[in-house]
Amino acid sequence: MFQQKTYQAKQTLPHLFEQKGPRAPKWYLVDAKDQVVGRLATILARVITGKHKATVTSHVDTGDFVVVVNSEKVVFTRNKWKQKLYYNHSGYISGLKIKTAEELLKRKPEEILRRAVWGMMSKSSLARHQMNKLKIYKGSDHPHSAQNPQALPFAAVRKTVLKTPKENTKEM
């Protein structure tokens, strides 16, 4: 008996993805306001790698573009604003620089989400290329309105809104 052939995505150079057609990458818009960083990062990593599609192939970029707005309004659980540390090293002796999440939010709020997504990707040249599909902006404005980004499909989004301490005391 013959086996049926299954679809396997082809790598189209120089872009590693099809620019036109039914399998061309889509553009999605995500509002990061009041979203927990880790939970949002898992969704973003899943979409830019293409794991939300049936045509996912490990060696080909089948992911979609994601535009994230309001990155300065993300939320951490518990005491991570003061306890979570981000490390940078210049490569020179004693070149280690350590910042807390609170300090990083003041300087580069986009970097918190970018590092969280990068931590969930496989470390390869394809993953570095796929990270270019993640566009993160502070504030609600972005320059990608010409691509007409759509909201993420409901199946891929898990909305997690934390209550502020003031709201918790009202309920008690």
N, C-alpha and C positions, 0 to 999 in steps of 0.2 A: 504494500500500500504506500502511496506517495504522501509525503508530508506537505501541508500547505505552506506557502511562503508567508512570512510575516513581514510587516513593514519595518524597515530600519532607516532612520534618518540619515541623509547624506550631508557631508560637510561641504559647503559651497564657499570657496575661497574668493576674495580675501576676507570676507566678513564672518565666516564660520556660521552664518545663519542665512536663511532665505529672506530676501528683502521684500519680495512680493509673493502673492499667492495665498492659498489657504493655510499654509504652515508658517507664514510670516509672523514674527513676534508682535504681540499686542502691547498696548500701553495701558497701565493701570495707575490709578491715583489712590493713595492711602493717606488718611489724616491720622497723625500720630498723637493727637491731643488726648491726654489721659489714658494712654496705652502703656502697659507694662513692657519694659524694654525687651526682656527675653522672649516673651510670648509673641510680641510683634516681630522680633528678629527671626523666629522659626518660620513664620508665615512668609516673610520677605525672602528668606533663603530658599524656601520651597518653590516660590514663583520664579525667581531669577535663574534657578537651575533647571526649571522645567519639569519638576517632579509632580506638578499638579496636572500634567497632561498625560494622555494615554500614549503619546508618541515619544516618551522620554527615552533617550539613548545616552549611555554614560560617556561616550567619547565625542559627542556632538553637542553644540550649544543649542538646545531647544527651548530655552527659557524666554520669558517675556520681560519687557522693561517695566520698572516700577518707579513712580515719582512719589516721594514721601514729603509731606508738608507738615509744618508745626513741630519740627523735631525738637525744639527747645521746651516743649510741653510734655515730654515723655515722663513716665513715672517709674521709680524703682520700688520694690517691696522692702519692708522693714527698714534697717538703718544703712542701706547700701550707699546713700548719698555721701556719707562720711567714711564708711568702711571700705568700699570698693576702690581698689587702686589700679591705675593704668600706668604701665611702664614703657619708657622709651629709652633707647640706648644709642649714643652717638657713634659707638665703635671705638672710642678712645678710652684710656684708663680713667676710671672714676667718671664715666660719661653717662651714668644712669640717672634718669630724671623720673620722679614718681609724682603723679597727680591723683587726687581723689576725684570721684565722679562729679562732685560739686564744683571743683575747680575747672574740670573739663567742660562742664555745662556752660560756665561763664565765658570761656574762651572759644570753644568750638563745639556747639551743641550737636552738630551733624556727626561728629566723630564718635560719639557714644553709640549711636545706632549702627554706624558703619563697622565699628570694631565688633559689635555683638553679632552682626550678620557674618562677618569674615570668620569669626570663631566657629560658626556652624557650617562652613564650607570645607570641602576637601582642599588641601593645599596643593594646587597644581597650576600650570599655565592656563588651563581652561577655566579654572575657578577665578583666576585673576582677570581673565577676559570677561567672565560673567559678572564680576563685581562692577564693571563699567556700565552695566544695565541698571544699576541702582542709583537713582538720582535723589539726593536728600537735601532739603532746603529748610531753613528756619523761616518762620512766618508762613502765611498762606499763599504767597505769590510764587509762581514758578514760570520759567521760560518755555515750557513744553506744551502750551495750549494748542499749537498747530498740529500736534500729534493726536489731539482729541483723546486724552486718557479717560478710561472708564473706571468705575468703581470695581473693586475686586469682587469676583463671584461670591455669593453668600457661603458656599461650601468651603471656600478657602479662608474665610475670615472668622476669627473668634474674638468677639468684642469683649474686652475686659476693662471695666471701669472701676477704679478704686474710689471708695468714699473718703472724703476728707475727715479729719478728726472732729470737725464741727458737726458734720452730718451724723456721725456715730453717737455723739452725745445727745442729739435731739431725739433719736429713736429710743434711748434708754429711759 
